[in-house]
Amino acid sequence: MANTIHVDVVSAEESIFSGEAKFVALPGEAGELGIYPRHTPLITRIRPGAVRIETADGGEEFVFVAGGILEVQPNTVTVLSDTAIRGKDLDEEKARGAKQAAEEALKNAKSDIDIAMAQSELAVMAAQIAALRKYRDKK
């Protein structure tokens, strides 16, 4: 019996992580999800936040995702997200600037669509900053 599971984290632009893992934790729609090898097959949406991958060699990888889709098969976990950023590549200043811009857009929003777009951007930036802090605390 294998005690690892293959994990692929893919953004619209590139493959962000591909490798063997002992455990994966990520923000499911209804709360935090933990996935071990031989997990029951599942497809679900994920919220913006950090994907934590405990690698086969005992290390840890963090990837920020701006939401997306999770597919779990007994030997494979696939995370598909428009935006996925490796923990080490997160830029707190840039994220703070984008969060402030989203807050400003929310204040100046004229229509329901503007408000919804600004709220969505704000949620993504807040999750990115939280993921960044979580990543930094682990170092």
Secondary structure by P-SEA (a helix, b strand, c coil): cccbbbbbbbccccccccccccbbbbbccccbbbbccccccbbbbbcbbbbbbbccccbbbbbbbcbbbbbbcccbbbbbbccccccccccaaaaaaaaaaaaaaaaacccaaaaaaaaaaaaaaaaaaaaaaaaaaac
